[in-house]
Amino acid sequence: MEKIHFVIENKNLNSKETFLNNILNNKHNIPSLKEKKGLLFSNSVLEKFITEEVKYNTKTLNLKEERSIRFFSSGEQKKALLTYLIQQEPDFLILDSPFDSLDISTTSILKDNLIELSSKILLIQIFNRREEILPIITNVLEVNDDIIIETFPFKNYTFSETEFTFKGKIPKPITFYKNIPDQIISLQNVNVHYDDKCILNNINWTINKGEFWHLIGPNGSGKTTILSMIYGNNVKAFRQNIYLFGKKKGSGESIWEIKEKIGYFSPAILELFQRKTTVKQMVISGFFDSIGLYITPTTLQIKLAKEWIKLLNLEHKKDTYFKNLTTAEQRLVLIARAMIKHPPLLILDEPLINLSNQETAIIVSLINKIVKESDTTLLFVSHRQVDNLLPNFIYELVPTQNGSTGNVK
């Protein structure tokens, strides 16, 4: 008899927390799960183990390792969590977006492990993108108001269309920058070591004004290190030949003077915006680089923010609290916030994580539009290539035993 495995699309869950609690606490009507022991495989569970390890100086997931789970790669962390959960002998596992943050190679390895596991344990997969769905899935769960109302064969599931275009033009800038050179970023013979481990090996990379670059590389290849040297305050940058806006980093400009010229987005910054700030206030705050709005904006600033909100088709939500938006809507707003001053450089670090195919298409459409209709130089960062994204150049980090090398594709 074929083993049943379920799938449900992330965007169909009004409250994922409620759904998970109902499944794990036996508050459902799925015969194959009745009175069964279930566990959750997710980034949130992983983060709890990491936090407890730091707080209590304990080791749960990596008893045989001297190093902390914090210093594992994303793939190693998920492998350790999966091994631990299996040791608890559950009847089923809920896989909450299991492949988020993983590169192609690590995703393939985890998929193989889960497929092998599926012969022993029932799996429920919460997915974002169609290509993530495990081939062993047989049935779809449907949920209404967080109550499971129906299951049906996966072969009958209809996926959303992914084409999308924005109406209207990118709003014109009202902020202008002087003396921006043609060369925006230049990394010359950059080498980075942490202890005895080489992360970056002789990186040479130049980004010129108006270009659209896609930085790719597998987990642990050094993408975050490069970003921290450009946008952050990584001390490694001050020992290197790194030039930002024509000036060598560490030669006089403060980190804040550099950041004034850069718009930045990363999913991690969402944690900063948990206050009761409306969509309109959030977009306007981009003028002041503040978390929240504490300065009275000008009439012109308010007008421009409204134009961005209209472009995003969020006029009906302009007074909605930002934290109550969907994940995709939040990212649209934060990209608009980063772009409202039309900065010389816009950095988008993994903006597509944990999005559905349709949501991904929306964000990609906005990014392509920004490149086409503005003078902003754009650096898009991800661990893999993205369908329909239209960069001028791709810079790929390739890991070696002596650190990652880089090449233009």
Backbone torsions as a table, in degrees:
resi	resn	phi	psi	omega
1	MET	NA	132.5	-178.8
2	GLU	-67.6	134.3	178.9
3	LYS	-76.6	136.6	-179.1
4	ILE	-88.0	132.8	174.5
5	HIS	-132.6	138.8	-171.6
6	PHE	-107.0	157.2	174.6
7	VAL	-139.0	147.4	173.9
8	ILE	-146.3	140.4	-177.6
9	GLU	-80.7	133.9	-175.7
10	ASN	-53.9	-42.4	-175.2
11	LYS	-68.1	-13.2	179.7
12	ASN	-87.3	1.8	-179.8
13	LEU	-101.8	112.8	176.7
14	ASN	-65.7	-41.6	176.8
15	SER	-136.6	102.6	-179.1
16	LYS	-62.6	-37.2	-178.8
17	GLU	-60.6	-43.9	178.1
18	THR	-63.5	-45.0	179.3
19	PHE	-58.0	-47.9	-178.5
20	LEU	-63.1	-42.5	179.4
21	ASN	-62.6	-40.1	179.7
22	ASN	-63.8	-43.3	-179.7
23	ILE	-67.3	-47.9	-174.3
24	LEU	-72.5	-24.2	-179.4
25	ASN	-103.2	16.8	173.1
26	ASN	65.6	30.4	176.7
27	LYS	-101.5	71.6	-176.2
28	HIS	-161.2	176.6	-179.9
29	ASN	-124.7	38.2	178.0
30	ILE	-95.7	109.2	-174.6
31	PRO	-54.4	-40.8	-175.5
32	SER	-71.9	-9.6	179.9
33	LEU	-111.9	-3.7	-176.2
34	LYS	-60.9	130.9	178.2
35	GLU	56.7	29.9	179.7
36	LYS	-105.4	153.0	178.0
37	LYS	-89.6	123.0	179.4
38	GLY	-122.8	152.4	177.1
39	LEU	-132.0	159.8	-175.9
40	LEU	-108.5	127.7	174.5
41	PHE	-107.2	105.3	-174.7
42	SER	-155.9	165.8	176.2
43	ASN	-64.5	-34.4	-179.1
44	SER	-65.2	-40.5	177.0
45	VAL	-64.6	-42.5	178.5
46	LEU	-59.9	-42.9	-179.7
47	GLU	-63.6	-35.0	178.6
48	LYS	-65.3	-41.4	177.9
49	PHE	-63.6	-41.9	-179.7
50	ILE	-64.0	-43.5	179.8
51	THR	-63.0	-43.7	-179.9
52	GLU	-65.1	-37.0	179.1
53	GLU	-62.2	-43.6	179.7
54	VAL	-67.9	-43.9	-174.0
55	LYS	-69.4	-42.2	-173.3
56	TYR	-108.7	2.4	-179.4
57	ASN	54.2	45.3	179.6
58	THR	-116.0	164.5	176.6
59	LYS	-129.4	121.4	179.3
60	THR	-115.3	-43.9	-175.8
61	LEU	-88.3	-17.7	-172.8
62	ASN	-135.0	55.4	-174.8
63	LEU	-61.9	-30.0	-176.3
64	LYS	-89.8	-1.4	-176.5
65	GLU	-108.2	141.8	175.8
66	GLU	-78.1	-33.8	-176.5
67	ARG	-79.2	156.3	180.0
68	SER	-72.4	148.7	177.0
69	ILE	-60.1	-23.3	178.4
70	ARG	-60.5	-29.7	-174.6
71	PHE	-97.0	7.7	172.2
72	PHE	-76.1	155.6	169.7
73	SER	-70.3	164.9	179.5
74	SER	-56.5	-41.4	179.6
75	GLY	-65.1	-41.5	179.3
76	GLU	-66.4	-38.5	179.1
77	GLN	-62.5	-44.8	-178.1
78	LYS	-69.7	-34.4	176.2
79	LYS	-64.0	-42.5	178.8
80	ALA	-64.1	-41.5	178.9
81	LEU	-65.0	-44.3	-179.6
82	LEU	-61.6	-42.9	179.1
83	THR	-61.1	-43.9	179.9
84	TYR	-62.8	-45.4	-178.9
85	LEU	-63.3	-40.6	179.6
86	ILE	-62.7	-36.0	179.5
87	GLN	-64.8	-20.0	177.5
88	GLN	-81.5	-3.1	176.4
89	GLU	55.3	56.3	177.0
90	PRO	-76.6	159.4	173.8
91	ASP	-83.2	-28.4	177.1
92	PHE	-148.8	156.9	176.6
93	LEU	-122.4	137.4	170.3
94	ILE	-97.4	120.7	-178.8
95	LEU	-100.5	101.8	-177.5
96	ASP	-91.3	103.1	-179.8
97	SER	43.4	60.5	-169.9
98	PRO	-66.0	-19.9	-173.5
99	PHE	-102.8	2.8	177.7
100	ASP	-60.4	140.0	177.1
101	SER	74.0	6.1	-179.2
102	LEU	-103.7	143.9	175.8
103	ASP	-78.1	176.9	-173.5
104	ILE	-61.7	-45.6	-177.3
105	SER	-64.6	-45.9	-179.1
106	THR	-67.7	-36.4	175.9
107	THR	-60.1	-44.4	-179.3
108	SER	-61.5	-41.8	180.0
109	ILE	-65.1	-45.1	-179.9
110	LEU	-65.0	-39.7	177.6
111	LYS	-58.5	-45.8	179.6
112	ASP	-60.5	-41.1	179.8
113	ASN	-64.4	-40.5	-179.4
114	LEU	-71.4	-36.8	177.1
115	ILE	-62.8	-42.8	177.6
116	GLU	-63.8	-40.2	-179.6
117	LEU	-66.6	-28.0	-174.7
118	SER	-63.7	-18.2	177.6
119	SER	-76.2	-13.4	-176.3
120	LYS	-115.4	-31.1	-173.6
121	ILE	-129.6	137.7	175.7
122	LEU	-70.7	137.5	-177.3
123	LEU	-117.7	140.4	171.6
124	ILE	-121.7	113.7	-176.5
125	GLN	-104.5	124.9	170.2
126	ILE	-95.5	120.4	-173.0
127	PHE	-121.6	158.9	175.9
128	ASN	-108.4	-44.0	-176.0
129	ARG	-120.2	145.2	-174.8
130	ARG	-54.8	-41.1	-175.4
131	GLU	-70.0	-10.9	179.3
132	GLU	-81.2	-17.9	-171.6
133	ILE	-64.6	130.0	179.7
134	LEU	-67.5	142.1	-177.4
135	PRO	-69.1	-10.1	-178.6
136	ILE	-89.7	-2.9	-178.1
137	ILE	-64.5	135.4	-179.4
138	THR	-116.8	-32.0	-172.6
139	ASN	-133.6	154.5	178.0
140	VAL	-108.7	137.4	171.7
141	LEU	-94.9	134.8	172.0
142	GLU	-112.2	140.9	-176.4
143	VAL	-128.9	138.2	175.3
144	ASN	-131.3	119.8	-176.2
145	ASP	54.1	40.3	176.6
146	ASP	66.1	14.1	174.8
147	ILE	-110.4	127.8	179.8
148	ILE	-69.9	120.6	-175.1
149	ILE	-110.1	-17.4	-174.9
150	GLU	-166.7	149.1	166.6
151	THR	-127.1	146.6	178.6
152	PHE	-149.4	164.5	-176.2
153	PRO	-60.2	138.8	-178.9
154	PHE	-60.9	-30.9	-178.2
155	LYS	-63.2	-18.0	179.7
156	ASN	-94.8	4.0	-175.8
157	TYR	-77.0	135.5	179.1
158	THR	-106.3	125.6	-179.4
159	PHE	-90.6	149.4	178.7
160	SER	-69.7	149.0	173.3
161	GLU	-69.7	151.6	-174.1
162	THR	-115.1	3.0	177.9
163	GLU	-77.6	140.9	-178.8
164	PHE	-158.3	140.8	173.6
165	THR	-139.2	145.5	176.8
166	PHE	-88.6	142.8	176.5
167	LYS	-92.9	142.1	179.6
168	GLY	91.1	175.3	-177.1
169	LYS	-104.4	158.6	172.4
170	ILE	-61.3	128.9	179.4
171	PRO	-56.6	143.2	-179.2
172	LYS	-71.7	151.8	-179.0
173	PRO	-76.7	153.8	170.6
174	ILE	-120.2	-0.7	175.9
175	THR	-110.1	134.4	-176.6
176	PHE	-129.9	141.5	-176.9
177	TYR	-110.5	139.5	-178.5
178	LYS	-103.3	150.9	171.2
179	ASN	57.2	40.9	173.8
180	ILE	-85.3	118.3	-176.1
181	PRO	-74.3	168.4	178.4
182	ASP	-67.6	-29.9	179.5
183	GLN	-94.1	112.6	-176.6
184	ILE	-85.2	-48.3	-179.8
185	ILE	-134.5	138.8	172.6
186	SER	-141.6	119.6	174.6
187	LEU	-108.5	120.0	-174.7
188	GLN	-120.8	113.3	178.3
189	ASN	51.5	48.1	-177.6
190	VAL	-82.0	126.5	177.0
191	ASN	-128.0	131.6	-178.7
192	VAL	-130.2	129.3	175.4
193	HIS	-122.4	144.2	168.0
194	TYR	-121.3	112.2	-171.8
195	ASP	57.7	-121.9	-178.0
196	ASP	-97.1	2.5	-176.1
197	LYS	-99.2	128.1	177.2
198	CYS	-88.4	125.6	-178.6
199	ILE	-97.1	-48.7	-178.6
200	LEU	-122.8	134.7	-175.0
201	ASN	-121.9	101.7	172.3
202	ASN	55.9	57.3	-179.8
203	ILE	-82.1	124.9	175.0
204	ASN	-124.8	116.2	-173.1
205	TRP	-154.2	128.5	178.7
206	THR	-124.5	132.1	176.6
207	ILE	-115.9	123.3	-178.4
208	ASN	-101.9	162.0	-177.0
209	LYS	-55.5	133.3	175.3
210	GLY	84.2	-0.5	-178.4
211	GLU	-86.8	155.7	177.5
212	PHE	-119.0	110.1	-178.2
213	TRP	-111.0	144.4	173.7
214	HIS	-116.7	113.8	176.7
215	LEU	-92.3	119.0	-179.5
216	ILE	-125.5	162.4	178.1
217	GLY	163.8	151.5	-178.9
218	PRO	-67.6	169.2	176.7
219	ASN	-54.3	134.3	177.4
220	GLY	82.9	6.8	-176.5
221	SER	-83.0	-12.8	176.7
222	GLY	114.2	9.3	179.3
223	LYS	-59.6	-46.9	-179.2
224	THR	-63.9	-37.0	178.3
225	THR	-62.0	-45.0	178.6
226	ILE	-61.9	-45.4	-179.9
227	LEU	-62.3	-40.7	-178.7
228	SER	-66.6	-27.5	177.4
229	MET	-78.8	-27.0	178.8
230	ILE	-84.1	-53.6	-171.3
231	TYR	-99.5	-30.7	-174.7
232	GLY	-92.2	-158.9	-176.5
233	ASN	-119.7	40.2	-179.5
234	ASN	-67.1	119.4	-176.9
235	VAL	-63.0	-21.5	178.7
236	LYS	-61.2	-27.0	-176.2
237	ALA	-68.0	-28.6	-173.8
238	PHE	-80.2	-3.5	175.7
239	ARG	-106.5	8.1	-174.2
240	GLN	-118.5	166.4	172.6
241	ASN	-89.4	80.7	179.5
242	ILE	-118.1	122.9	-177.3
243	TYR	-116.0	126.4	178.3
244	LEU	-119.8	122.5	-179.8
245	PHE	53.9	39.7	174.1
246	GLY	85.9	-3.3	-178.8
247	LYS	-119.6	140.1	178.7
248	LYS	-68.6	131.2	-178.8
249	LYS	-63.0	130.3	-178.9
250	GLY	95.2	3.3	-176.5
251	SER	-98.9	7.9	178.2
252	GLY	153.6	-44.2	-179.7
253	GLU	-70.1	136.7	176.2
254	SER	-78.2	164.7	178.4
255	ILE	-61.4	-31.5	-179.1
256	TRP	-73.1	-35.1	176.0
257	GLU	-65.5	-33.8	177.1
258	ILE	-70.6	-45.1	-176.7
259	LYS	-65.6	-25.3	177.3
260	GLU	-60.8	-25.4	-177.7
261	LYS	-96.6	2.3	-174.0
262	ILE	-124.3	128.9	167.5
263	GLY	-92.8	139.2	-172.4
264	TYR	-139.4	138.1	172.7
265	PHE	-139.0	135.5	170.3
266	SER	-146.1	143.4	177.5
267	PRO	-53.9	-26.7	-178.1
268	ALA	-63.9	-27.8	-177.0
269	ILE	-74.1	-10.7	177.3
270	LEU	-59.1	-29.4	-179.3
271	GLU	-64.1	-22.5	-178.0
272	LEU	-77.7	-19.4	-170.6
273	PHE	-109.9	63.9	-179.5
274	GLN	-104.8	2.6	-179.6
275	ARG	-81.3	171.3	-179.2
276	LYS	-82.5	75.0	179.6
277	THR	-111.0	130.6	-179.0
278	THR	-77.2	166.9	178.0
279	VAL	-58.4	-45.4	-179.5
280	LYS	-62.1	-44.3	178.8
281	GLN	-63.9	-36.6	-179.0
282	MET	-64.1	-46.4	-179.6
283	VAL	-64.7	-44.2	179.9
284	ILE	-61.9	-35.3	-177.1
285	SER	-61.6	-16.5	176.7
286	GLY	-62.5	-25.7	176.7
287	PHE	-66.5	-27.1	-172.2
288	PHE	-113.8	-0.1	-178.7
289	ASP	52.0	40.1	-177.8
290	SER	-112.0	156.6	174.6
291	ILE	-94.4	93.2	-169.7
292	GLY	103.9	173.3	-176.7
293	LEU	-118.6	112.2	-175.8
294	TYR	-120.0	-3.5	179.7
295	ILE	-116.5	137.1	179.4
296	THR	-69.1	118.6	-178.4
297	PRO	-75.7	159.6	176.7
298	THR	-78.9	165.5	177.2
299	THR	-59.6	-39.0	-179.5
300	LEU	-67.5	-38.2	177.7
301	GLN	-65.1	-42.1	178.3
302	ILE	-63.4	-42.7	179.6
303	LYS	-60.4	-43.6	-178.8
304	LEU	-67.0	-39.4	178.1
305	ALA	-61.4	-40.9	178.7
306	LYS	-63.4	-36.7	179.1
307	GLU	-65.2	-40.3	176.9
308	TRP	-65.2	-43.1	-179.5
309	ILE	-63.9	-37.1	176.7
310	LYS	-64.9	-42.7	178.2
311	LEU	-58.7	-39.4	-178.8
312	LEU	-77.6	-2.1	-178.4
313	ASN	60.6	40.8	-179.7
314	LEU	-120.6	22.0	179.9
315	GLU	-57.0	-37.1	-178.8
316	HIS	-71.2	-9.0	-179.4
317	LYS	-119.7	16.7	-174.8
318	LYS	-61.5	-28.8	-179.6
319	ASP	-102.7	7.1	176.6
320	THR	-76.6	144.6	175.6
321	TYR	-65.0	133.6	-178.5
322	PHE	-53.4	-41.3	-175.6
323	LYS	-67.6	-13.1	179.8
324	ASN	-94.5	0.7	177.6
325	LEU	-77.0	164.6	171.8
326	THR	-70.2	165.2	179.4
327	THR	-57.8	-44.8	-179.2
328	ALA	-64.9	-41.3	178.9
329	GLU	-64.2	-40.0	177.7
330	GLN	-59.7	-41.0	-178.2
331	ARG	-70.7	-36.6	174.4
332	LEU	-59.5	-46.0	-178.7
333	VAL	-63.5	-42.6	-178.2
334	LEU	-70.5	-31.2	174.5
335	ILE	-68.2	-41.6	176.0
336	ALA	-62.2	-41.4	177.8
337	ARG	-59.4	-42.7	-179.8
338	ALA	-70.3	-25.7	-174.9
339	MET	-98.2	-8.5	-169.7
340	ILE	-61.6	-27.4	177.2
341	LYS	-92.3	3.3	-175.7
342	HIS	48.2	61.7	-177.0
343	PRO	-64.5	154.6	177.2
344	PRO	-58.6	-31.0	-179.3
345	LEU	-134.0	132.4	174.0
346	LEU	-118.2	123.5	177.7
347	ILE	-109.7	122.9	177.0
348	LEU	-116.0	106.6	-175.5
349	ASP	-98.7	107.4	178.2
350	GLU	51.0	54.1	-177.3
351	PRO	-74.6	-7.7	-173.7
352	LEU	-104.7	2.4	-179.4
353	ILE	-63.3	137.0	174.1
354	ASN	66.6	30.3	176.4
355	LEU	-114.9	150.7	175.6
356	SER	-75.1	172.7	177.1
357	ASN	-58.7	-44.3	-178.7
358	GLN	-65.8	-43.4	178.9
359	GLU	-65.2	-38.8	176.4
360	THR	-60.2	-43.6	-179.5
361	ALA	-61.6	-36.8	179.5
362	ILE	-65.8	-47.4	-179.5
363	ILE	-64.6	-43.6	179.6
364	VAL	-61.3	-40.5	178.8
365	SER	-61.2	-42.0	179.2
366	LEU	-65.5	-41.6	-179.3
367	ILE	-62.7	-47.8	178.8
368	ASN	-60.4	-35.7	-179.3
369	LYS	-68.7	-41.9	178.0
370	ILE	-59.4	-43.4	-180.0
371	VAL	-64.1	-42.8	-175.6
372	LYS	-70.9	-34.6	-169.1
373	GLU	-111.7	8.2	177.8
374	SER	-135.5	170.3	177.9
375	ASP	-97.1	5.3	-177.7
376	THR	-69.6	133.9	172.5
377	THR	-78.5	135.6	-173.2
378	LEU	-123.6	131.5	174.5
379	LEU	-118.0	111.9	-178.8
380	PHE	-105.6	130.3	-174.9
381	VAL	-119.8	130.2	174.7
382	SER	-158.1	169.6	-179.7
383	HIS	-92.1	2.3	178.2
384	ARG	-154.7	165.6	176.2
385	GLN	-72.1	155.5	-172.5
386	VAL	-123.4	131.3	178.6
387	ASP	-60.4	135.3	173.7
388	ASN	71.7	-2.6	172.4
389	LEU	-74.2	138.5	-170.9
390	LEU	-119.9	62.7	179.1
391	PRO	-72.3	154.1	172.8
392	ASN	-73.1	-35.5	-176.0
393	PHE	-143.4	153.8	173.8
394	ILE	-120.7	128.0	173.6
395	TYR	-109.0	117.5	-174.2
396	GLU	-107.9	129.5	172.8
397	LEU	-92.2	126.6	-177.0
398	VAL	-117.3	110.5	-178.4
399	PRO	-65.0	139.1	171.6
400	THR	-134.9	174.3	178.5
401	GLN	-63.8	-22.3	-178.6
402	ASN	-104.7	23.5	-178.6
403	GLY	99.1	164.2	-177.1
404	SER	-75.6	135.2	170.7
405	THR	-100.5	165.0	-178.2
406	GLY	-126.5	146.3	174.8
407	ASN	-147.5	152.0	179.1
408	VAL	-89.4	130.8	-179.7
409	LYS	-106.9	NA	NA
